[in-house]
Amino acid sequence: MQIMMNQSEFRRLSPAAQREIIEQLSGRGYMQSERRKRGAQLYWRRPVELSPALAQKLVHGLSDMHLRRLELFARKKRGRVSLKELLAVNDDSDWHALSHFQSVITRRLRRLIDDPEKKAELVKWDFESTKWDRDGNTIVDGVYFVSEQTAAALREVLKAA
């Protein structure tokens, strides 16, 4: 199908119709609809679900330490890893050491998907699993998790057993 319109015919259209035609012809309309679809899938307190293709992009160029931590999630069928297991990867003892890992993964993820509201996170903390010291001041263990779909995608990409 081919539609022809000269400039004066185009100018007789409403401003909204003109804008919509320009967006469709430039590809921006498609990008905005895709952004809306993806934005609807992002939730607070729920990890982003990765496809194998997106997981491949996420892990490309990561440091060995970050890859080993992601492999832990991949090895677990439900994508749940204890704080102590993640710390053991680099012989760390303080849970604050995982902040760097989480920030690197989150920044990388947010660059790969459109996330203007900064909701997207790959790794989440299970608040119900938090174990405190006797005084209730320091976290001693707990569980980080990714979605089961993400664990499967990481398993495929990282070939983790």
Secondary structure as GFF3:
##gff-version 3
##sequence-region A 1 161
A	DSSP	alpha_helix	7	11	.	.	.	ID=ss1
A	DSSP	alpha_helix	15	26	.	.	.	ID=ss2
A	DSSP	alpha_helix	28	40	.	.	.	ID=ss3
A	DSSP	alpha_helix	52	59	.	.	.	ID=ss4
A	DSSP	alpha_helix	64	75	.	.	.	ID=ss5
A	DSSP	beta_strand	80	82	.	.	.	ID=ss6
A	DSSP	alpha_helix	83	88	.	.	.	ID=ss7
A	DSSP	three_ten_helix	95	97	.	.	.	ID=ss8
A	DSSP	alpha_helix	98	112	.	.	.	ID=ss9
A	DSSP	beta_strand	124	132	.	.	.	ID=ss10
A	DSSP	beta_strand	139	145	.	.	.	ID=ss11
A	DSSP	alpha_helix	148	158	.	.	.	ID=ss12
###
